[in-house]
């Protein structure tokens, strides 16, 4: 005040350091710092990860003693594992498709037909950059899905050209006429398949983005497959030599020709013997045959409606990491949170010792690394699809902790499943005193909480009481885990108020609050640019003078005229508790009751249905005006199913229109599309048969339903080819029943082959045990078994439906003729009035 100068160091202590936080981490029991590295732009993930690993290995040589660099949470390893799994399945599927073709077709014809697979794939790969799609797990799965489908049109064309080749020696003419005869059903068959995959492009949310990649890749492959079958394949067959029946000089070729001849002749005997007899009997009893098929469909629908085959929205795919997420009350000191985290960490290490003690000598350890974090939850930071925390999405704070256990990859050695590890870890940890929430998760992907009941009301006290009662009821169901609610009491705080004695001094509540904030939190004086860092200069009390309430009471408040007065003479501080968050939906207070599930013991849809019928109306009836809604995974399920059904209905109309154009009929498309419901029957049967291979057992999932939707366009191809040939034979003057039988026998081989190649292409994936592929297998099961079952329907029920349609048309025509033959009516003039043959 007298004008003399003082340096800042004479009146203050300057600390050049990091911001004061309560965050810390331990890696395998040692203090640790995490550095996260992400790729940007068009960088290749696998190449980039390799460069990072090379840098870590080189940098380790420059680290001081006691400092180690370790790769943690390497997602590129998971990516490489998934890619290798899918590539292995694609290779095996291609070989199986080749084997099926070679068993039932001539070797040369089988070769040219199977050539459509790489040509279609190369064409699709050429278009992927234009669609902003990379080679990844989802796009590779799409190639596997379409692996056996892209040869369907080539099989029909090749089989028909081969039939023409047996009638004439002119190879070029046989190729042209054979291709032209089936061009319309083949092209429109591919268009119906494309129409069935269009709904996958329009699904909402993150899953919609995944499904759109599958749909785009499949559609691109189908477009190039029809081009190949109509232009490239006929050219190859026109210039291909006719295979002779002479003995080849190559032993393996001679063996394969004999084997193929047996298969081919055996199939011909079956077609013209057993199949034609059974088909004739089915046509004679066509109404009974159709009734039996309809009864089978109704039985399947009853199985689904009864709940004996439950539905779960998304399969619980296990990850290689098991994570414990701890939430303490707001305001909990970091030291208390650290104590709880250490307890959970010790439980994980104890479980590790138990597993290793029971393992075989020399076996690698099940647990590779353990990361314990205090003051933050890195798992929720990384997983953008994870449930939003009760604190409005915040994942840092002194009350938060996490323990992340990395298990040995399943591919290296089968180990204790992640779900079993989490359950045993939960038991060893036990309840944490004072914890608001402790969640153990082992899932690779989550669409939200399996159970999330959002209560809406006007009074927080009523919401909390109702939430407590619902949690109590949820605990009664087996398999319900980690029950919690979203209410978070705010941390303890000091509420400041001004005394009357402060008014003569000119002090206001704003002045008081600003000075207390400056003293204890700090005031930003300036910012300094240091390299790429923005360094903030904060002025505040020393740490030792802002740790307790007594420091506040000893504080002096400066008045507007420059005087400093004791805090307690002008203000008072009361201990209270504020709100952590205030959550509203449609202007009403909300609390979410959430829980996880063990899917081997519980089903979310069944539990919520039971709660909605019993407990929820009873509980909410005691609180007038309170309502509830289902959020989390249930909301995703509701929105996804609504969208899928809406676009599926539109796709069915599109398929009907595409069938009506080449057939020039309004009734025949319905006969062809009658196989679509039986694709669902095959999908359900497939889940029952393959239940031991599926992570969800025999439960249906959203991936199963998406497979049924995609199946709808595939199964109509064979029916279209069959009905088109029936119409051609009828046009030549052949009797109707004879035309139906001849057409079914002539098209039996290509229809059977298209089903077998689709099934063979998906078989390796269906039998895959890798955890990385479990999320995709239900869709493959629906497609594969749906095609097989629909093929049986095509070869037996569709011919019956064709004749039934003609019966109905004849019946309608007879009724019209009877009306025309009624007695003539007398008109007022007394003359007779008759109907001419052209009137209708």
ZAMARGU-4260 file (C-alpha; in steps of 0.2 Angstrom, whole numbers, plus 5000, padded with zeros to 4 digits):
<rodrens>
0) 5000/5000/5000 | 5015/5012/5002 | 5020/5009/4984 | 5035/4998/4987 | 5038/4982/4976
5) 5038/4964/4982 | 5041/4949/4972 | 5028/4935/4971 | 5040/4923/4979 | 5041/4934/4994
10) 5023/4933/4998 | 5017/4917/4990 | 5023/4899/4986 | 5024/4895/4967 | 5022/4877/4963
15) 5025/4871/4945 | 5016/4854/4945 | 5001/4845/4939 | 4983/4849/4943 | 4977/4842/4960
20) 4966/4826/4956 | 4962/4811/4966 | 4966/4799/4951 | 4979/4785/4953 | 4981/4767/4945
25) 4991/4751/4949 | 4996/4738/4936 | 4999/4721/4943 | 5001/4729/4960 | 5013/4743/4955
30) 5010/4762/4952 | 5006/4765/4934 | 5001/4778/4921 | 4991/4773/4905 | 4995/4780/4888
35) 4981/4777/4876 | 4985/4776/4857 | 4972/4778/4844 | 4973/4777/4825 | 4966/4792/4815
40) 4960/4794/4797 | 4964/4780/4785 | 4977/4771/4795 | 4977/4753/4795 | 4973/4746/4812
45) 4984/4731/4812 | 4999/4740/4804 | 4997/4754/4816 | 4997/4742/4831 | 5013/4734/4825
50) 5022/4750/4824 | 5016/4754/4842 | 5022/4738/4848 | 5039/4740/4839 | 5041/4757/4848
55) 5037/4750/4865 | 5050/4736/4863 | 5063/4749/4857 | 5058/4762/4871 | 5060/4749/4884
60) 5079/4749/4882 | 5079/4767/4886 | 5069/4766/4902 | 5077/4769/4919 | 5078/4754/4931
65) 5062/4750/4939 | 5051/4757/4925 | 5043/4744/4913 | 5032/4747/4897 | 5018/4734/4895
70) 5005/4733/4881 | 4988/4733/4889 | 4970/4732/4881 | 4977/4728/4864 | 4961/4729/4853
75) 4971/4725/4838 | 4974/4707/4844 | 4955/4705/4846 | 4953/4712/4828 | 4967/4700/4821
80) 4959/4685/4830 | 4942/4689/4823 | 4948/4691/4806 | 4958/4675/4806 | 4943/4666/4813
85) 4932/4673/4799 | 4945/4670/4785 | 4947/4652/4791 | 4928/4649/4791 | 4927/4657/4773
90) 4941/4646/4767 | 4932/4630/4774 | 4915/4636/4768 | 4922/4639/4750 | 4930/4621/4750
95) 4913/4614/4756 | 4903/4623/4742 | 4916/4616/4729 | 4914/4599/4736 | 4895/4599/4735
100) 4896/4606/4717 | 4909/4593/4712 | 4898/4579/4719 | 4882/4583/4709 | 4889/4591/4694
105) 4902/4587/4681 | 4919/4593/4686 | 4921/4605/4672 | 4904/4612/4675 | 4907/4613/4694
110) 4923/4623/4691 | 4915/4636/4680 | 4900/4638/4692 | 4911/4640/4707 | 4921/4653/4698
115) 4907/4664/4701 | 4912/4665/4720 | 4929/4674/4718 | 4922/4685/4703 | 4908/4691/4713
120) 4919/4694/4728 | 4931/4704/4718 | 4918/4714/4710 | 4911/4718/4728 | 4928/4722/4734
125) 4930/4734/4720 | 4915/4744/4726 | 4918/4744/4745 | 4929/4760/4745 | 4915/4769/4736
130) 4903/4763/4750 | 4916/4769/4763 | 4917/4751/4769 | 4934/4743/4775 | 4939/4725/4776
135) 4934/4721/4794 | 4925/4708/4805 | 4908/4713/4799 | 4911/4714/4780 | 4920/4697/4781
140) 4905/4690/4790 | 4894/4697/4775 | 4905/4688/4763 | 4903/4671/4772 | 4884/4674/4773
145) 4883/4676/4754 | 4896/4663/4750 | 4884/4649/4746 | 4871/4661/4739 | 4881/4669/4725
150) 4882/4652/4716 | 4863/4650/4716 | 4860/4659/4699 | 4875/4651/4692 | 4869/4633/4697
155) 4852/4636/4688 | 4861/4643/4673 | 4874/4630/4672 | 4862/4615/4675 | 4851/4622/4661
160) 4865/4625/4649 | 4871/4607/4652 | 4854/4600/4648 | 4854/4609/4632 | 4871/4603/4628
165) 4865/4585/4629 | 4852/4589/4616 | 4863/4598/4603 | 4882/4598/4598 | 4881/4617/4595
170) 4889/4623/4611 | 4887/4641/4608 | 4868/4639/4604 | 4866/4628/4619 | 4874/4641/4630
175) 4863/4655/4623 | 4847/4646/4623 | 4850/4638/4640 | 4854/4655/4648 | 4839/4664/4640
180) 4827/4651/4646 | 4830/4654/4664 | 4836/4672/4663 | 4820/4680/4669 | 4818/4669/4685
185) 4836/4670/4689 | 4837/4689/4687 | 4821/4692/4697 | 4826/4679/4710 | 4842/4689/4713
190) 4831/4705/4714 | 4820/4697/4727 | 4836/4692/4738 | 4842/4710/4736 | 4825/4716/4742
195) 4826/4705/4757 | 4842/4713/4762 | 4837/4731/4760 | 4829/4732/4778 | 4846/4729/4785
200) 4851/4745/4777 | 4838/4755/4787 | 4839/4749/4805 | 4843/4762/4818 | 4857/4764/4831
205) 4874/4756/4832 | 4867/4739/4827 | 4859/4747/4812 | 4877/4753/4806 | 4883/4735/4808
210) 4869/4728/4799 | 4870/4740/4785 | 4888/4735/4781 | 4882/4717/4779 | 4867/4722/4768
215) 4878/4733/4757 | 4892/4719/4755 | 4879/4706/4751 | 4869/4716/4738 | 4886/4721/4729
220) 4890/4702/4728 | 4873/4698/4722 | 4874/4711/4708 | 4890/4705/4702 | 4885/4687/4703
225) 4870/4689/4692 | 4881/4698/4679 | 4893/4684/4680 | 4879/4671/4678 | 4871/4679/4663
230) 4887/4685/4653 | 4903/4677/4659 | 4897/4659/4664 | 4888/4656/4647 | 4904/4662/4638
235) 4914/4650/4648 | 4902/4635/4645 | 4901/4639/4626 | 4920/4637/4624 | 4921/4622/4636
240) 4924/4605/4630 | 4911/4592/4633 | 4917/4580/4646 | 4919/4562/4639 | 4915/4546/4648
245) 4932/4539/4644 | 4944/4535/4657 | 4957/4549/4662 | 4975/4545/4664 | 4975/4554/4681
250) 4970/4542/4695 | 4962/4555/4706 | 4952/4561/4691 | 4946/4543/4687 | 4942/4541/4706
255) 4932/4557/4707 | 4923/4554/4691 | 4917/4537/4697 | 4912/4544/4714 | 4903/4559/4705
260) 4894/4547/4693 | 4888/4537/4708 | 4881/4552/4716 | 4873/4559/4700 | 4865/4542/4695
265) 4859/4540/4713 | 4851/4557/4713 | 4843/4553/4696 | 4836/4537/4703 | 4829/4546/4718
270) 4821/4560/4708 | 4813/4549/4695 | 4808/4535/4707 | 4805/4539/4725 | 4803/4558/4723
275) 4790/4557/4709 | 4780/4544/4718 | 4779/4554/4734 | 4776/4570/4724 | 4761/4561/4715
280) 4754/4555/4731 | 4756/4573/4739 | 4747/4581/4723 | 4733/4568/4725 | 4731/4573/4743
285) 4736/4591/4740 | 4724/4599/4753 | 4730/4587/4766 | 4748/4590/4762 | 4746/4609/4763
290) 4736/4607/4779 | 4750/4597/4787 | 4763/4611/4782 | 4751/4624/4790 | 4749/4614/4806
295) 4768/4613/4807 | 4770/4632/4805 | 4756/4635/4818 | 4765/4622/4830 | 4781/4632/4828
300) 4772/4649/4832 | 4764/4641/4847 | 4781/4635/4853 | 4787/4653/4852 | 4771/4661/4860
305) 4772/4649/4874 | 4789/4655/4880 | 4797/4637/4879 | 4809/4645/4866 | 4813/4662/4874
310) 4819/4677/4865 | 4834/4688/4871 | 4838/4704/4862 | 4857/4701/4860 | 4868/4687/4864
315) 4880/4689/4879 | 4896/4687/4870 | 4911/4685/4883 | 4926/4696/4882 | 4944/4692/4887
320) 4942/4705/4901 | 4932/4705/4917 | 4929/4722/4925 | 4922/4727/4942 | 4915/4745/4942
325) 4913/4752/4960 | 4903/4768/4964 | 4904/4775/4982 | 4893/4789/4988 | 4897/4806/4982
330) 4910/4815/4992 | 4919/4799/4997 | 4938/4803/5000 | 4949/4794/4987 | 4958/4785/5002
335) 4942/4776/5006 | 4938/4772/4988 | 4956/4765/4987 | 4953/4754/5002 | 4938/4747/4993
340) 4947/4745/4977 | 4961/4735/4985 | 4948/4723/4993 | 4941/4719/4976 | 4959/4718/4969
345) 4964/4706/4982 | 4948/4695/4979 | 4953/4694/4960 | 4971/4689/4965 | 4964/4676/4977
350) 4953/4669/4963 | 4969/4668/4952 | 4978/4658/4965 | 4963/4646/4967 | 4963/4643/4948
355) 4981/4641/4946 | 4981/4628/4961 | 4969/4617/4952 | 4976/4619/4934 | 4988/4606/4926
360) 5007/4608/4929 | 5014/4619/4916 | 4998/4627/4910 | 4999/4646/4907 | 4991/4657/4920
365) 4972/4661/4917 | 4975/4679/4923 | 4987/4689/4913 | 4986/4707/4921 | 4976/4716/4934
370) 4973/4735/4932 | 4966/4745/4947 | 4960/4763/4945 | 4955/4775/4958 | 4946/4791/4954
375) 4940/4786/4937 | 4932/4771/4927 | 4942/4769/4911 | 4931/4755/4905 | 4916/4766/4904
380) 4926/4779/4896 | 4932/4768/4882 | 4915/4759/4880 | 4904/4772/4872 | 4890/4759/4871
385) 4891/4755/4890 | 4876/4761/4901 | 4876/4779/4906 | 4882/4781/4924 | 4870/4789/4936
390) 4881/4805/4937 | 4875/4810/4920 | 4888/4801/4911 | 4903/4807/4922 | 4916/4793/4924
395) 4929/4802/4935 | 4928/4807/4954 | 4935/4802/4970 | 4921/4790/4973 | 4924/4780/4958
400) 4935/4764/4956 | 4938/4750/4944 | 4947/4734/4943 | 4950/4726/4926 | 4956/4708/4925
405) 4964/4703/4908 | 4962/4684/4905 | 4972/4673/4893 | 4964/4673/4876 | 4952/4658/4873
410) 4961/4654/4857 | 4977/4650/4866 | 4970/4639/4879 | 4952/4635/4884 | 4950/4642/4902
415) 4937/4647/4914 | 4923/4656/4905 | 4923/4675/4909 | 4905/4674/4916 | 4911/4660/4928
420) 4926/4670/4933 | 4915/4686/4936 | 4902/4676/4947 | 4916/4668/4957 | 4925/4685/4959
425) 4908/4693/4964 | 4906/4680/4978 | 4924/4682/4984 | 4922/4701/4985 | 4906/4701/4994
430) 4897/4717/4998 | 4907/4733/5000 | 4902/4743/5015 | 4894/4759/5010 | 4895/4756/4991
435) 4881/4763/4981 | 4885/4751/4966 | 4896/4737/4962 | 4894/4730/4945 | 4904/4715/4937
440) 4904/4714/4918 | 4912/4701/4906 | 4903/4706/4890 | 4911/4711/4874 | 4896/4721/4869
445) 4881/4728/4878 | 4865/4736/4870 | 4861/4743/4888 | 4856/4736/4904 | 4845/4719/4902
450) 4833/4726/4915 | 4830/4745/4916 | 4814/4751/4924 | 4813/4770/4924 | 4801/4777/4937
455) 4793/4794/4934 | 4785/4805/4947 | 4784/4821/4956 | 4791/4817/4973 | 4809/4811/4975
460) 4805/4802/4991 | 4791/4792/4983 | 4802/4787/4969 | 4816/4781/4981 | 4803/4771/4991
465) 4796/4763/4975 | 4813/4759/4968 | 4818/4751/4984 | 4802/4740/4983 | 4806/4735/4965
470) 4824/4731/4969 | 4817/4719/4983 | 4806/4710/4971 | 4820/4709/4958 | 4831/4700/4970
475) 4818/4686/4972 | 4821/4680/4954 | 4836/4668/4951 | 4850/4674/4939 | 4847/4693/4943
480) 4863/4701/4947 | 4870/4718/4952 | 4853/4727/4957 | 4855/4746/4958 | 4846/4762/4955
485) 4851/4778/4948 | 4848/4789/4963 | 4864/4797/4970 | 4863/4808/4985 | 4875/4823/4983
490) 4891/4824/4993 | 4891/4834/5009 | 4893/4852/5007 | 4894/4869/5016 | 4880/4880/5013
495) 4885/4898/5016 | 4873/4912/5022 | 4876/4930/5026 | 4874/4938/5043 | 4864/4954/5046
500) 4880/4961/5053 | 4888/4961/5035 | 4875/4972/5028 | 4882/4989/5036 | 4899/4983/5029
505) 4892/4982/5011 | 4895/4963/5009 | 4884/4953/4999 | 4881/4934/4997 | 4890/4935/4980
510) 4905/4944/4987 | 4906/4930/5001 | 4904/4916/4989 | 4917/4923/4977 | 4930/4925/4990
515) 4928/4908/4998 | 4929/4900/4980 | 4945/4910/4977 | 4953/4905/4993 | 4949/4886/4992
520) 4947/4882/4974 | 4957/4896/4967 | 4956/4911/4955 | 4964/4909/4937 | 4976/4924/4936
525) 4983/4920/4918 | 4987/4907/4906 | 5004/4902/4899 | 5008/4893/4883 | 5021/4880/4886
530) 5024/4870/4870 | 5007/4862/4866 | 5001/4864/4884 | 4990/4877/4890 | 4996/4881/4908
535) 4984/4889/4920 | 4991/4900/4934 | 4979/4898/4949 | 4980/4908/4965 | 4973/4901/4981
540) 4977/4896/4999 | 4991/4884/5003 | 4985/4866/5004 | 4988/4865/5023 | 4976/4879/5025
545) 4961/4873/5015 | 4958/4855/5022 | 4946/4857/5036 | 4930/4868/5041 | 4941/4877/5054
550) 4951/4884/5040 | 4935/4892/5033 | 4931/4899/5051 | 4948/4906/5052 | 4947/4915/5035
555) 4946/4934/5034 | 4933/4942/5022 | 4938/4958/5014 | 4925/4972/5013 | 4922/4984/4999
560) 4932/4997/5008 | 4948/4986/5010 | 4946/4980/5028 | 4947/4961/5032 | 4935/4954/5045
565) 4934/4937/5052 | 4922/4925/5043 | 4911/4920/5057 | 4907/4939/5061 | 4899/4941/5044
570) 4894/4924/5038 | 4888/4907/5044 | 4892/4890/5036 | 4880/4875/5039 | 4884/4857/5034
575) 4871/4850/5022 | 4870/4838/5007 | 4866/4844/4989 | 4860/4835/4974 | 4872/4825/4963
580) 4861/4826/4948 | 4843/4830/4944 | 4836/4819/4931 | 4819/4823/4922 | 4810/4815/4908
585) 4796/4825/4900 | 4798/4837/4915 | 4795/4824/4928 | 4808/4817/4940 | 4815/4800/4936
590) 4824/4786/4945 | 4830/4770/4935 | 4831/4753/4943 | 4844/4742/4934 | 4851/4725/4935
595) 4862/4713/4926 | 4857/4695/4922 | 4865/4678/4921 | 4857/4672/4904 | 4860/4654/4908
600) 4847/4656/4923 | 4836/4671/4918 | 4828/4679/4903 | 4824/4698/4904 | 4808/4697/4894
605) 4800/4684/4905 | 4805/4693/4921 | 4799/4710/4915 | 4783/4702/4909 | 4780/4694/4926
610) 4784/4711/4935 | 4772/4720/4923 | 4758/4708/4927 | 4760/4707/4946 | 4773/4718/4956
615) 4773/4734/4946 | 4755/4738/4946 | 4754/4734/4964 | 4768/4745/4969 | 4764/4759/4958
620) 4746/4759/4964 | 4752/4765/4981 | 4759/4781/4973 | 4746/4791/4963 | 4753/4798/4947
625) 4769/4788/4946 | 4772/4779/4930 | 4786/4768/4923 | 4794/4764/4906 | 4806/4751/4901
630) 4823/4758/4895 | 4841/4751/4892 | 4841/4735/4882 | 4822/4734/4881 | 4821/4751/4873
635) 4834/4746/4860 | 4824/4730/4857 | 4807/4739/4855 | 4814/4751/4843 | 4824/4739/4833
640) 4809/4726/4832 | 4797/4740/4827 | 4809/4746/4813 | 4813/4729/4807 | 4795/4724/4806
645) 4790/4740/4797 | 4803/4738/4783 | 4801/4719/4782 | 4783/4722/4777 | 4788/4734/4764
650) 4801/4722/4758 | 4788/4708/4757 | 4777/4720/4746 | 4793/4723/4735 | 4796/4704/4733
655) 4778/4701/4728 | 4779/4715/4715 | 4795/4708/4708 | 4787/4690/4707 | 4771/4697/4699
660) 4781/4705/4685 | 4789/4690/4677 | 4774/4678/4681 | 4760/4690/4675 | 4749/4684/4689
665) 4742/4690/4705 | 4740/4673/4713 | 4756/4663/4708 | 4767/4675/4718 | 4757/4671/4734
670) 4761/4652/4730 | 4780/4656/4729 | 4780/4667/4744 | 4771/4654/4754 | 4788/4646/4758
675) 4794/4662/4768 | 4785/4657/4784 | 4793/4640/4783 | 4810/4648/4783 | 4805/4653/4801
680) 4801/4635/4805 | 4818/4630/4799 | 4827/4644/4809 | 4818/4638/4825 | 4823/4620/4821
685) 4840/4625/4818 | 4842/4634/4835 | 4835/4618/4843 | 4847/4607/4834 | 4862/4619/4837
690) 4858/4624/4854 | 4874/4616/4861 | 4885/4627/4849 | 4876/4644/4853 | 4882/4655/4867
695) 4863/4658/4871 | 4858/4640/4870 | 4841/4638/4861 | 4836/4656/4864 | 4832/4667/4849
700) 4840/4684/4847 | 4839/4699/4836 | 4852/4692/4825 | 4841/4676/4823 | 4827/4687/4817
705) 4838/4697/4805 | 4843/4680/4798 | 4825/4676/4795 | 4822/4693/4786 | 4837/4690/4775
710) 4831/4672/4772 | 4815/4678/4765 | 4822/4683/4748 | 4833/4668/4747 | 4820/4654/4749
715) 4809/4661/4735 | 4822/4659/4722 | 4819/4640/4720 | 4800/4642/4720 | 4801/4655/4707
720) 4812/4644/4695 | 4800/4630/4698 | 4784/4639/4695 | 4791/4648/4680 | 4796/4631/4672
725) 4778/4624/4676 | 4771/4638/4666 | 4782/4635/4652 | 4777/4616/4651 | 4759/4621/4653
730) 4761/4633/4638 | 4767/4618/4627 | 4750/4609/4630 | 4755/4596/4643 | 4742/4591/4655
735) 4743/4601/4671 | 4747/4588/4684 | 4760/4580/4672 | 4768/4597/4669 | 4769/4600/4688
740) 4778/4583/4690 | 4789/4585/4676 | 4794/4603/4681 | 4798/4597/4699 | 4808/4583/4693
745) 4818/4594/4681 | 4822/4608/4693 | 4825/4596/4708 | 4844/4596/4706 | 4847/4615/4704
750) 4835/4618/4719 | 4843/4605/4730 | 4860/4611/4725 | 4857/4630/4729 | 4851/4625/4746
755) 4865/4613/4749 | 4878/4626/4744 | 4871/4639/4755 | 4871/4627/4770 | 4889/4621/4766
760) 4895/4639/4765 | 4888/4643/4782 | 4892/4626/4791 | 4910/4631/4797 | 4904/4647/4805
765) 4890/4638/4813 | 4902/4625/4821 | 4914/4639/4826 | 4918/4638/4845 | 4928/4654/4845
770) 4920/4668/4857 | 4923/4681/4843 | 4911/4673/4831 | 4897/4669/4844 | 4887/4685/4840
775) 4886/4681/4822 | 4882/4663/4823 | 4863/4664/4826 | 4860/4674/4810 | 4870/4660/4801
780) 4859/4646/4809 | 4843/4655/4804 | 4849/4656/4786 | 4856/4639/4784 | 4842/4629/4792
785) 4829/4640/4785 | 4835/4637/4767 | 4836/4618/4770 | 4818/4617/4777 | 4811/4629/4764
790) 4818/4619/4750 | 4808/4604/4756 | 4793/4614/4756 | 4797/4621/4739 | 4798/4603/4732
795) 4783/4596/4740 | 4771/4610/4745 | 4773/4623/4731 | 4767/4610/4718 | 4752/4607/4729
800) 4749/4625/4731 | 4750/4627/4712 | 4737/4615/4709 | 4726/4622/4723 | 4727/4639/4715
805) 4721/4631/4698 | 4707/4622/4708 | 4701/4639/4715 | 4702/4647/4698 | 4692/4633/4690
810) 4679/4634/4704 | 4677/4653/4701 | 4676/4650/4683 | 4662/4637/4685 | 4653/4648/4697
815) 4653/4662/4683 | 4647/4649/4670 | 4633/4644/4681 | 4627/4662/4684 | 4627/4664/4665
820) 4616/4648/4663 | 4602/4655/4674 | 4585/4657/4666 | 4582/4672/4655 | 4574/4687/4663
825) 4559/4695/4655 | 4560/4714/4652 | 4546/4726/4652 | 4543/4725/4633 | 4541/4706/4634
830) 4556/4701/4625 | 4569/4689/4632 | 4585/4696/4639 | 4601/4685/4638 | 4619/4687/4642
835) 4632/4685/4629 | 4648/4675/4630 | 4658/4690/4632 | 4649/4698/4646 | 4656/4697/4663
</rodrens>
